[in-house]
Structure formats: C-alpha cells, structure tokens
Amino acid sequence: MNKKVITVVLVIAIIIVIVVGGFLLFGSSRNVGIDNNIKNQDDKVGKTTLDSDKVLVVYFSETGNTQKLAQEIYEQVGGDFRRIEPVKAYPTGQELFDYTKEERDNNERPKFKDLNINLDDYDYIFVGYPMWWYTLPMIMYTFFDTYDFAGKTIIPFNTHEGSGDGGTYETIKEFEPDATVLDGLPIRGGDMSSDQTETVKEWLKGLGFDESN
C-alpha cells in the first residue's frame, strides 16, 4: 500500500471518528425533540416523601432528551420546575458540535435567562443536563457559578450516548464542596423515546425518597 493510499485511508478514518463522535456526544439521530408545551411551573405536589415545597427541578436541554427526563422526575417529586435557557441561542446540526467544542476549549461561561428563583427556598435541587464533549455543557458551569448551594442537597441526572455521567457527578461535588451531592441518574438519550417512569421511580426509591402513601 503506497503512501497516497495510506493517507486517503487515514483521512477517511478521521472523518468517521469525527462523525461517530458527534453522534455519541450529542445523539443527533436519537433525540425526542424539545416539547414547547413543557413550561416552567411552580408548586406541584409530588408523589414521594419529599417535601415538595422545598424541591426544585432545574435542567438544560437542547434536543429534548434531558427535558423529557426532567419532566418525568418533576412528575414524581413535584416542587418548582425550571428550564435553563441561554441568552444567546445555540446553533443546530454540525455547527452546534463546533460551537460547543470552542466554548469548552475557551472555558466560556454563556449567560442564561433569569430563572425567577430564590435558592434559599429549596432544600433539594435536582439538576439535569446532557453530556457535551465528555463533560457538563459550559452553561452548567455558569449555573453552578451563579448560585450558592451551601447546605443544599443536589441530585444530578443526565442523558448521554455511551459515556454515562462521564465523571460529572464528581465534578459537581468539586464545584459545591459545601453541598451534599447524591447518586445521580444517567440515561442514554436514545432510551428517552421510551417510558422511563419505573427507572426514575426505582432511582428515587434507592435515594430514600419512597413513594408517599
């Protein structure tokens, strides 16, 4: 095999890795899509032993997978429900991959819209996000920089395409050393097209948040 053929093969291999990596990172072909009927809400009564008045479910989602998971968690734990939305909208498609990689490489802190919350009102904060470039989306770094979680209980959850939580639960513990961070729930984005009610219920039960009678 001459050098020219080897070069062509290497280029093709690199392209395949980039494309496949993009699908693994963002699950481009396996998204449920953002549901615009899912809105921010307040004062929902939950189905667990948690005090709903002290619960916040907050999430960031661009393709709908994390949004759907957040909604299922909210249906069970109640409380207040908020979506983290960037002030500057993210691009779509391949441009999203490139844009967010640059955002990560530059350690940026994209701004998000006002969540209209006072964190002092909550004891339990469920925090959801997708895996982007093997870590939290940079807008989540902004989120953790913005609020004081001292004395709070953080319960993370995320969607992914093969990386699990990617070590991000430990990252959150490093961000918030004065908070209690419980075991999170990672679910494949492709699995969000099916009902995850029982998965969420078992996770909450494992955390000691049993279903109320």
Order of alpha helices (4+ residues) and beta strands (2+ residues): alpha-beta-beta-alpha-beta-alpha-beta-alpha-beta-alpha-beta-beta-alpha
